[in-house]
Amino acid sequence: MSNMNKFFTQLGTNAALLEAYKLDPRGIMKANGLTKEEIEAVMSGDKAQVSKLSGDKEMSMYLLVVNPTE
């Protein structure tokens, strides 16, 4: 399982992490080991790039919470 997959699995089960992610998605992803490329893919909402970077051919559903002001 890729680091990205592990992070989003944890995000779906850890309420405190989710709340922190809502406040600072880039910072929380970086603190959890996602690469700059992974962070940019998530923040852009590019499903194809997220799927490619996650290495998940079936691509699990991810909760993408982004700052609407960006």
PDB file of N, CA, C and O in Angstrom:
ATOM      1  N   MET A   1       0.855  -1.179   0.000  1.00  0.00           N
ATOM      2  CA  MET A   1       0.000   0.000   0.000  1.00  0.00           C
ATOM      3  C   MET A   1       0.898   1.237   0.000  1.00  0.00           C
ATOM      4  O   MET A   1       1.834   1.337   0.793  1.00  0.00           O
ATOM      5  N   SER A   2       0.607   2.161  -0.883  1.00  0.00           N
ATOM      6  CA  SER A   2       1.418   3.376  -0.976  1.00  0.00           C
ATOM      7  C   SER A   2       1.207   4.261   0.244  1.00  0.00           C
ATOM      8  O   SER A   2       0.218   4.128   0.965  1.00  0.00           O
ATOM      9  N   ASN A   3       2.149   5.159   0.460  1.00  0.00           N
ATOM     10  CA  ASN A   3       2.034   6.103   1.566  1.00  0.00           C
ATOM     11  C   ASN A   3       0.774   6.952   1.413  1.00  0.00           C
ATOM     12  O   ASN A   3       0.117   7.280   2.401  1.00  0.00           O
ATOM     13  N   MET A   4       0.442   7.303   0.181  1.00  0.00           N
ATOM     14  CA  MET A   4      -0.765   8.085  -0.074  1.00  0.00           C
ATOM     15  C   MET A   4      -2.004   7.300   0.348  1.00  0.00           C
ATOM     16  O   MET A   4      -2.898   7.848   0.992  1.00  0.00           O
ATOM     17  N   ASN A   5      -2.059   6.028  -0.012  1.00  0.00           N
ATOM     18  CA  ASN A   5      -3.198   5.190   0.368  1.00  0.00           C
ATOM     19  C   ASN A   5      -3.295   5.055   1.878  1.00  0.00           C
ATOM     20  O   ASN A   5      -4.384   5.135   2.447  1.00  0.00           O
ATOM     21  N   LYS A   6      -2.156   4.850   2.526  1.00  0.00           N
ATOM     22  CA  LYS A   6      -2.147   4.731   3.989  1.00  0.00           C
ATOM     23  C   LYS A   6      -2.672   6.012   4.630  1.00  0.00           C
ATOM     24  O   LYS A   6      -3.463   5.965   5.573  1.00  0.00           O
ATOM     25  N   PHE A   7      -2.228   7.149   4.114  1.00  0.00           N
ATOM     26  CA  PHE A   7      -2.672   8.425   4.667  1.00  0.00           C
ATOM     27  C   PHE A   7      -4.179   8.580   4.527  1.00  0.00           C
ATOM     28  O   PHE A   7      -4.849   8.931   5.499  1.00  0.00           O
ATOM     29  N   PHE A   8      -4.727   8.327   3.345  1.00  0.00           N
ATOM     30  CA  PHE A   8      -6.163   8.511   3.157  1.00  0.00           C
ATOM     31  C   PHE A   8      -6.990   7.471   3.907  1.00  0.00           C
ATOM     32  O   PHE A   8      -8.125   7.751   4.292  1.00  0.00           O
ATOM     33  N   THR A   9      -6.446   6.289   4.118  1.00  0.00           N
ATOM     34  CA  THR A   9      -7.122   5.304   4.963  1.00  0.00           C
ATOM     35  C   THR A   9      -7.187   5.827   6.390  1.00  0.00           C
ATOM     36  O   THR A   9      -8.228   5.755   7.043  1.00  0.00           O
ATOM     37  N   GLN A  10      -6.065   6.353   6.865  1.00  0.00           N
ATOM     38  CA  GLN A  10      -6.020   6.910   8.216  1.00  0.00           C
ATOM     39  C   GLN A  10      -6.942   8.126   8.324  1.00  0.00           C
ATOM     40  O   GLN A  10      -7.611   8.306   9.342  1.00  0.00           O
ATOM     41  N   LEU A  11      -6.982   8.944   7.302  1.00  0.00           N
ATOM     42  CA  LEU A  11      -7.831  10.131   7.298  1.00  0.00           C
ATOM     43  C   LEU A  11      -9.305   9.750   7.455  1.00  0.00           C
ATOM     44  O   LEU A  11     -10.083  10.478   8.071  1.00  0.00           O
ATOM     45  N   GLY A  12      -9.670   8.615   6.897  1.00  0.00           N
ATOM     46  CA  GLY A  12     -11.053   8.163   6.987  1.00  0.00           C
ATOM     47  C   GLY A  12     -11.424   7.547   8.320  1.00  0.00           C
ATOM     48  O   GLY A  12     -12.602   7.306   8.583  1.00  0.00           O
ATOM     49  N   THR A  13     -10.433   7.287   9.168  1.00  0.00           N
ATOM     50  CA  THR A  13     -10.714   6.631  10.447  1.00  0.00           C
ATOM     51  C   THR A  13     -10.283   7.450  11.657  1.00  0.00           C
ATOM     52  O   THR A  13     -10.545   7.057  12.794  1.00  0.00           O
ATOM     53  N   ASN A  14      -9.629   8.579  11.427  1.00  0.00           N
ATOM     54  CA  ASN A  14      -9.094   9.382  12.521  1.00  0.00           C
ATOM     55  C   ASN A  14      -9.716  10.779  12.450  1.00  0.00           C
ATOM     56  O   ASN A  14      -9.320  11.606  11.628  1.00  0.00           O
ATOM     57  N   ALA A  15     -10.695  11.028  13.323  1.00  0.00           N
ATOM     58  CA  ALA A  15     -11.433  12.295  13.286  1.00  0.00           C
ATOM     59  C   ALA A  15     -10.534  13.502  13.538  1.00  0.00           C
ATOM     60  O   ALA A  15     -10.714  14.547  12.913  1.00  0.00           O
ATOM     61  N   ALA A  16      -9.577  13.370  14.441  1.00  0.00           N
ATOM     62  CA  ALA A  16      -8.679  14.491  14.745  1.00  0.00           C
ATOM     63  C   ALA A  16      -7.817  14.827  13.528  1.00  0.00           C
ATOM     64  O   ALA A  16      -7.588  15.998  13.224  1.00  0.00           O
ATOM     65  N   LEU A  17      -7.347  13.801  12.845  1.00  0.00           N
ATOM     66  CA  LEU A  17      -6.546  14.019  11.640  1.00  0.00           C
ATOM     67  C   LEU A  17      -7.387  14.700  10.565  1.00  0.00           C
ATOM     68  O   LEU A  17      -6.907  15.607   9.885  1.00  0.00           O
ATOM     69  N   LEU A  18      -8.626  14.274  10.408  1.00  0.00           N
ATOM     70  CA  LEU A  18      -9.513  14.882   9.418  1.00  0.00           C
ATOM     71  C   LEU A  18      -9.739  16.360   9.721  1.00  0.00           C
ATOM     72  O   LEU A  18      -9.707  17.190   8.813  1.00  0.00           O
ATOM     73  N   GLU A  19      -9.965  16.691  10.979  1.00  0.00           N
ATOM     74  CA  GLU A  19     -10.181  18.092  11.344  1.00  0.00           C
ATOM     75  C   GLU A  19      -8.935  18.926  11.061  1.00  0.00           C
ATOM     76  O   GLU A  19      -9.032  20.047  10.562  1.00  0.00           O
ATOM     77  N   ALA A  20      -7.770  18.380  11.379  1.00  0.00           N
ATOM     78  CA  ALA A  20      -6.513  19.082  11.096  1.00  0.00           C
ATOM     79  C   ALA A  20      -6.335  19.249   9.589  1.00  0.00           C
ATOM     80  O   ALA A  20      -5.881  20.295   9.126  1.00  0.00           O
ATOM     81  N   TYR A  21      -6.694  18.214   8.825  1.00  0.00           N
ATOM     82  CA  TYR A  21      -6.593  18.248   7.359  1.00  0.00           C
ATOM     83  C   TYR A  21      -7.491  19.334   6.775  1.00  0.00           C
ATOM     84  O   TYR A  21      -7.105  20.026   5.833  1.00  0.00           O
ATOM     85  N   LYS A  22      -8.679  19.479   7.331  1.00  0.00           N
ATOM     86  CA  LYS A  22      -9.599  20.510   6.845  1.00  0.00           C
ATOM     87  C   LYS A  22      -9.009  21.910   7.023  1.00  0.00           C
ATOM     88  O   LYS A  22      -9.234  22.796   6.199  1.00  0.00           O
ATOM     89  N   LEU A  23      -8.256  22.097   8.100  1.00  0.00           N
ATOM     90  CA  LEU A  23      -7.661  23.400   8.388  1.00  0.00           C
ATOM     91  C   LEU A  23      -6.400  23.673   7.577  1.00  0.00           C
ATOM     92  O   LEU A  23      -6.132  24.815   7.203  1.00  0.00           O
ATOM     93  N   ASP A  24      -5.628  22.625   7.308  1.00  0.00           N
ATOM     94  CA  ASP A  24      -4.341  22.790   6.617  1.00  0.00           C
ATOM     95  C   ASP A  24      -4.015  21.535   5.813  1.00  0.00           C
ATOM     96  O   ASP A  24      -3.123  20.775   6.190  1.00  0.00           O
ATOM     97  N   PRO A  25      -4.733  21.309   4.702  1.00  0.00           N
ATOM     98  CA  PRO A  25      -4.524  20.062   3.965  1.00  0.00           C
ATOM     99  C   PRO A  25      -3.090  19.867   3.482  1.00  0.00           C
ATOM    100  O   PRO A  25      -2.541  18.771   3.599  1.00  0.00           O
ATOM    101  N   ARG A  26      -2.489  20.905   2.949  1.00  0.00           N
ATOM    102  CA  ARG A  26      -1.107  20.772   2.456  1.00  0.00           C
ATOM    103  C   ARG A  26      -0.151  20.414   3.594  1.00  0.00           C
ATOM    104  O   ARG A  26       0.666  19.503   3.466  1.00  0.00           O
ATOM    105  N   GLY A  27      -0.262  21.132   4.693  1.00  0.00           N
ATOM    106  CA  GLY A  27       0.626  20.895   5.827  1.00  0.00           C
ATOM    107  C   GLY A  27       0.469  19.507   6.411  1.00  0.00           C
ATOM    108  O   GLY A  27       1.457  18.863   6.763  1.00  0.00           O
ATOM    109  N   ILE A  28      -0.768  19.039   6.517  1.00  0.00           N
ATOM    110  CA  ILE A  28      -1.025  17.713   7.085  1.00  0.00           C
ATOM    111  C   ILE A  28      -0.532  16.627   6.136  1.00  0.00           C
ATOM    112  O   ILE A  28       0.046  15.636   6.583  1.00  0.00           O
ATOM    113  N   MET A  29      -0.750  16.797   4.838  1.00  0.00           N
ATOM    114  CA  MET A  29      -0.239  15.798   3.896  1.00  0.00           C
ATOM    115  C   MET A  29       1.284  15.754   3.943  1.00  0.00           C
ATOM    116  O   MET A  29       1.874  14.674   3.945  1.00  0.00           O
ATOM    117  N   LYS A  30       1.921  16.916   3.980  1.00  0.00           N
ATOM    118  CA  LYS A  30       3.384  16.964   4.046  1.00  0.00           C
ATOM    119  C   LYS A  30       3.881  16.309   5.331  1.00  0.00           C
ATOM    120  O   LYS A  30       4.836  15.532   5.303  1.00  0.00           O
ATOM    121  N   ALA A  31       3.241  16.617   6.452  1.00  0.00           N
ATOM    122  CA  ALA A  31       3.638  16.048   7.743  1.00  0.00           C
ATOM    123  C   ALA A  31       3.463  14.533   7.775  1.00  0.00           C
ATOM    124  O   ALA A  31       4.111  13.844   8.563  1.00  0.00           O
ATOM    125  N   ASN A  32       2.587  14.018   6.918  1.00  0.00           N
ATOM    126  CA  ASN A  32       2.339  12.577   6.865  1.00  0.00           C
ATOM    127  C   ASN A  32       3.092  11.898   5.731  1.00  0.00           C
ATOM    128  O   ASN A  32       2.795  10.757   5.378  1.00  0.00           O
ATOM    129  N   GLY A  33       4.064  12.597   5.161  1.00  0.00           N
ATOM    130  CA  GLY A  33       4.982  11.968   4.224  1.00  0.00           C
ATOM    131  C   GLY A  33       4.595  11.958   2.763  1.00  0.00           C
ATOM    132  O   GLY A  33       5.268  11.314   1.959  1.00  0.00           O
ATOM    133  N   LEU A  34       3.521  12.658   2.389  1.00  0.00           N
ATOM    134  CA  LEU A  34       3.188  12.713   0.970  1.00  0.00           C
ATOM    135  C   LEU A  34       4.190  13.611   0.256  1.00  0.00           C
ATOM    136  O   LEU A  34       4.682  14.589   0.820  1.00  0.00           O
ATOM    137  N   THR A  35       4.480  13.268  -0.981  1.00  0.00           N
ATOM    138  CA  THR A  35       5.428  14.053  -1.766  1.00  0.00           C
ATOM    139  C   THR A  35       4.745  15.320  -2.281  1.00  0.00           C
ATOM    140  O   THR A  35       3.520  15.438  -2.257  1.00  0.00           O
ATOM    141  N   LYS A  36       5.562  16.258  -2.746  1.00  0.00           N
ATOM    142  CA  LYS A  36       5.021  17.491  -3.326  1.00  0.00           C
ATOM    143  C   LYS A  36       4.109  17.161  -4.505  1.00  0.00           C
ATOM    144  O   LYS A  36       3.049  17.766  -4.663  1.00  0.00           O
ATOM    145  N   GLU A  37       4.521  16.207  -5.325  1.00  0.00           N
ATOM    146  CA  GLU A  37       3.722  15.801  -6.489  1.00  0.00           C
ATOM    147  C   GLU A  37       2.377  15.214  -6.056  1.00  0.00           C
ATOM    148  O   GLU A  37       1.348  15.507  -6.666  1.00  0.00           O
ATOM    149  N   GLU A  38       2.382  14.391  -5.010  1.00  0.00           N
ATOM    150  CA  GLU A  38       1.133  13.811  -4.501  1.00  0.00           C
ATOM    151  C   GLU A  38       0.223  14.898  -3.948  1.00  0.00           C
ATOM    152  O   GLU A  38      -0.981  14.900  -4.202  1.00  0.00           O
ATOM    153  N   ILE A  39       0.803  15.816  -3.195  1.00  0.00           N
ATOM    154  CA  ILE A  39       0.024  16.910  -2.612  1.00  0.00           C
ATOM    155  C   ILE A  39      -0.612  17.751  -3.714  1.00  0.00           C
ATOM    156  O   ILE A  39      -1.793  18.090  -3.631  1.00  0.00           O
ATOM    157  N   GLU A  40       0.151  18.086  -4.732  1.00  0.00           N
ATOM    158  CA  GLU A  40      -0.379  18.897  -5.835  1.00  0.00           C
ATOM    159  C   GLU A  40      -1.499  18.165  -6.574  1.00  0.00           C
ATOM    160  O   GLU A  40      -2.483  18.785  -6.975  1.00  0.00           O
ATOM    161  N   ALA A  41      -1.356  16.863  -6.754  1.00  0.00           N
ATOM    162  CA  ALA A  41      -2.401  16.082  -7.431  1.00  0.00           C
ATOM    163  C   ALA A  41      -3.691  16.104  -6.622  1.00  0.00           C
ATOM    164  O   ALA A  41      -4.775  16.286  -7.175  1.00  0.00           O
ATOM    165  N   VAL A  42      -3.568  15.919  -5.318  1.00  0.00           N
ATOM    166  CA  VAL A  42      -4.748  15.936  -4.447  1.00  0.00           C
ATOM    167  C   VAL A  42      -5.395  17.317  -4.468  1.00  0.00           C
ATOM    168  O   VAL A  42      -6.609  17.434  -4.630  1.00  0.00           O
ATOM    169  N   MET A  43      -4.595  18.350  -4.306  1.00  0.00           N
ATOM    170  CA  MET A  43      -5.139  19.700  -4.237  1.00  0.00           C
ATOM    171  C   MET A  43      -5.777  20.136  -5.550  1.00  0.00           C
ATOM    172  O   MET A  43      -6.705  20.946  -5.549  1.00  0.00           O
ATOM    173  N   SER A  44      -5.292  19.611  -6.663  1.00  0.00           N
ATOM    174  CA  SER A  44      -5.866  19.972  -7.965  1.00  0.00           C
ATOM    175  C   SER A  44      -7.165  19.217  -8.239  1.00  0.00           C
ATOM    176  O   SER A  44      -7.956  19.620  -9.092  1.00  0.00           O
ATOM    177  N   GLY A  45      -7.381  18.114  -7.505  1.00  0.00           N
ATOM    178  CA  GLY A  45      -8.566  17.295  -7.749  1.00  0.00           C
ATOM    179  C   GLY A  45      -8.443  16.429  -8.987  1.00  0.00           C
ATOM    180  O   GLY A  45      -9.445  15.920  -9.487  1.00  0.00           O
ATOM    181  N   ASP A  46      -7.233  16.254  -9.485  1.00  0.00           N
ATOM    182  CA  ASP A  46      -6.975  15.477 -10.699  1.00  0.00           C
ATOM    183  C   ASP A  46      -7.053  13.978 -10.381  1.00  0.00           C
ATOM    184  O   ASP A  46      -6.077  13.376  -9.935  1.00  0.00           O
ATOM    185  N   LYS A  47      -8.216  13.398 -10.616  1.00  0.00           N
ATOM    186  CA  LYS A  47      -8.464  11.992 -10.286  1.00  0.00           C
ATOM    187  C   LYS A  47      -7.477  11.054 -10.974  1.00  0.00           C
ATOM    188  O   LYS A  47      -7.002  10.100 -10.358  1.00  0.00           O
ATOM    189  N   ALA A  48      -7.168  11.311 -12.231  1.00  0.00           N
ATOM    190  CA  ALA A  48      -6.246  10.442 -12.973  1.00  0.00           C
ATOM    191  C   ALA A  48      -4.850  10.478 -12.361  1.00  0.00           C
ATOM    192  O   ALA A  48      -4.204   9.439 -12.227  1.00  0.00           O
ATOM    193  N   GLN A  49      -4.386  11.662 -11.993  1.00  0.00           N
ATOM    194  CA  GLN A  49      -3.054  11.785 -11.404  1.00  0.00           C
ATOM    195  C   GLN A  49      -3.018  11.163 -10.006  1.00  0.00           C
ATOM    196  O   GLN A  49      -2.039  10.508  -9.646  1.00  0.00           O
ATOM    197  N   VAL A  50      -4.073  11.361  -9.223  1.00  0.00           N
ATOM    198  CA  VAL A  50      -4.136  10.746  -7.889  1.00  0.00           C
ATOM    199  C   VAL A  50      -4.091   9.231  -8.030  1.00  0.00           C
ATOM    200  O   VAL A  50      -3.374   8.558  -7.290  1.00  0.00           O
ATOM    201  N   SER A  51      -4.848   8.698  -8.970  1.00  0.00           N
ATOM    202  CA  SER A  51      -4.859   7.255  -9.204  1.00  0.00           C
ATOM    203  C   SER A  51      -3.478   6.757  -9.612  1.00  0.00           C
ATOM    204  O   SER A  51      -3.011   5.734  -9.110  1.00  0.00           O
ATOM    205  N   LYS A  52      -2.832   7.467 -10.510  1.00  0.00           N
ATOM    206  CA  LYS A  52      -1.496   7.091 -10.979  1.00  0.00           C
ATOM    207  C   LYS A  52      -0.498   7.093  -9.826  1.00  0.00           C
ATOM    208  O   LYS A  52       0.275   6.148  -9.670  1.00  0.00           O
ATOM    209  N   LEU A  53      -0.514   8.141  -9.029  1.00  0.00           N
ATOM    210  CA  LEU A  53       0.449   8.267  -7.941  1.00  0.00           C
ATOM    211  C   LEU A  53       0.177   7.300  -6.795  1.00  0.00           C
ATOM    212  O   LEU A  53       1.102   6.878  -6.102  1.00  0.00           O
ATOM    213  N   SER A  54      -1.085   6.953  -6.596  1.00  0.00           N
ATOM    214  CA  SER A  54      -1.417   6.038  -5.501  1.00  0.00           C
ATOM    215  C   SER A  54      -1.027   4.607  -5.846  1.00  0.00           C
ATOM    216  O   SER A  54      -0.830   3.777  -4.958  1.00  0.00           O
ATOM    217  N   GLY A  55      -0.915   4.319  -7.156  1.00  0.00           N
ATOM    218  CA  GLY A  55      -0.583   2.968  -7.574  1.00  0.00           C
ATOM    219  C   GLY A  55      -1.747   2.008  -7.427  1.00  0.00           C
ATOM    220  O   GLY A  55      -1.584   0.795  -7.552  1.00  0.00           O
ATOM    221  N   ASP A  56      -2.914   2.555  -7.161  1.00  0.00           N
ATOM    222  CA  ASP A  56      -4.108   1.745  -6.940  1.00  0.00           C
ATOM    223  C   ASP A  56      -4.909   1.699  -8.232  1.00  0.00           C
ATOM    224  O   ASP A  56      -5.613   2.652  -8.565  1.00  0.00           O
ATOM    225  N   LYS A  57      -4.802   0.587  -8.963  1.00  0.00           N
ATOM    226  CA  LYS A  57      -5.499   0.478 -10.242  1.00  0.00           C
ATOM    227  C   LYS A  57      -7.015   0.537 -10.070  1.00  0.00           C
ATOM    228  O   LYS A  57      -7.729   0.987 -10.966  1.00  0.00           O
ATOM    229  N   GLU A  58      -7.496   0.088  -8.932  1.00  0.00           N
ATOM    230  CA  GLU A  58      -8.931   0.126  -8.664  1.00  0.00           C
ATOM    231  C   GLU A  58      -9.327   1.449  -8.014  1.00  0.00           C
ATOM    232  O   GLU A  58     -10.515   1.740  -7.879  1.00  0.00           O
ATOM    233  N   MET A  59      -8.380   2.221  -7.627  1.00  0.00           N
ATOM    234  CA  MET A  59      -8.507   3.503  -6.935  1.00  0.00           C
ATOM    235  C   MET A  59      -9.647   3.535  -5.929  1.00  0.00           C
ATOM    236  O   MET A  59     -10.819   3.691  -6.273  1.00  0.00           O
ATOM    237  N   SER A  60      -9.259   3.383  -4.705  1.00  0.00           N
ATOM    238  CA  SER A  60     -10.214   3.517  -3.614  1.00  0.00           C
ATOM    239  C   SER A  60     -10.788   4.925  -3.636  1.00  0.00           C
ATOM    240  O   SER A  60     -10.182   5.844  -4.187  1.00  0.00           O
ATOM    241  N   MET A  61     -11.940   5.084  -3.043  1.00  0.00           N
ATOM    242  CA  MET A  61     -12.530   6.407  -2.968  1.00  0.00           C
ATOM    243  C   MET A  61     -11.769   7.221  -1.926  1.00  0.00           C
ATOM    244  O   MET A  61     -11.557   6.761  -0.804  1.00  0.00           O
ATOM    245  N   TYR A  62     -11.366   8.413  -2.294  1.00  0.00           N
ATOM    246  CA  TYR A  62     -10.665   9.305  -1.384  1.00  0.00           C
ATOM    247  C   TYR A  62     -11.551  10.493  -1.073  1.00  0.00           C
ATOM    248  O   TYR A  62     -12.281  10.992  -1.930  1.00  0.00           O
ATOM    249  N   LEU A  63     -11.471  10.928   0.150  1.00  0.00           N
ATOM    250  CA  LEU A  63     -12.147  12.147   0.547  1.00  0.00           C
ATOM    251  C   LEU A  63     -11.168  13.283   0.316  1.00  0.00           C
ATOM    252  O   LEU A  63     -10.168  13.397   1.024  1.00  0.00           O
ATOM    253  N   LEU A  64     -11.447  14.117  -0.660  1.00  0.00           N
ATOM    254  CA  LEU A  64     -10.568  15.233  -0.959  1.00  0.00           C
ATOM    255  C   LEU A  64     -11.205  16.495  -0.403  1.00  0.00           C
ATOM    256  O   LEU A  64     -12.185  17.003  -0.947  1.00  0.00           O
ATOM    257  N   VAL A  65     -10.644  16.986   0.671  1.00  0.00           N
ATOM    258  CA  VAL A  65     -11.133  18.200   1.298  1.00  0.00           C
ATOM    259  C   VAL A  65     -10.142  19.297   0.958  1.00  0.00           C
ATOM    260  O   VAL A  65      -8.982  19.250   1.368  1.00  0.00           O
ATOM    261  N   VAL A  66     -10.600  20.269   0.217  1.00  0.00           N
ATOM    262  CA  VAL A  66      -9.706  21.349  -0.179  1.00  0.00           C
ATOM    263  C   VAL A  66     -10.268  22.677   0.301  1.00  0.00           C
ATOM    264  O   VAL A  66     -11.457  22.798   0.595  1.00  0.00           O
ATOM    265  N   ASN A  67      -9.412  23.648   0.373  1.00  0.00           N
ATOM    266  CA  ASN A  67      -9.788  24.979   0.792  1.00  0.00           C
ATOM    267  C   ASN A  67     -10.497  25.666  -0.368  1.00  0.00           C
ATOM    268  O   ASN A  67      -9.892  25.880  -1.418  1.00  0.00           O
ATOM    269  N   PRO A  68     -11.764  26.015  -0.197  1.00  0.00           N
ATOM    270  CA  PRO A  68     -12.500  26.608  -1.315  1.00  0.00           C
ATOM    271  C   PRO A  68     -11.974  27.977  -1.729  1.00  0.00           C
ATOM    272  O   PRO A  68     -12.362  28.486  -2.780  1.00  0.00           O
ATOM    273  N   THR A  69     -11.110  28.576  -0.939  1.00  0.00           N
ATOM    274  CA  THR A  69     -10.567  29.883  -1.299  1.00  0.00           C
ATOM    275  C   THR A  69      -9.341  29.768  -2.177  1.00  0.00           C
ATOM    276  O   THR A  69      -8.855  30.781  -2.679  1.00  0.00           O
ATOM    277  N   GLU A  70      -8.817  28.553  -2.383  1.00  0.00           N
ATOM    278  CA  GLU A  70      -7.626  28.374  -3.221  1.00  0.00           C
ATOM    279  C   GLU A  70      -8.002  28.314  -4.678  1.00  0.00           C
ATOM    280  O   GLU A  70      -7.131  28.167  -5.535  1.00  0.00           O
TER     281      GLU A  70
END
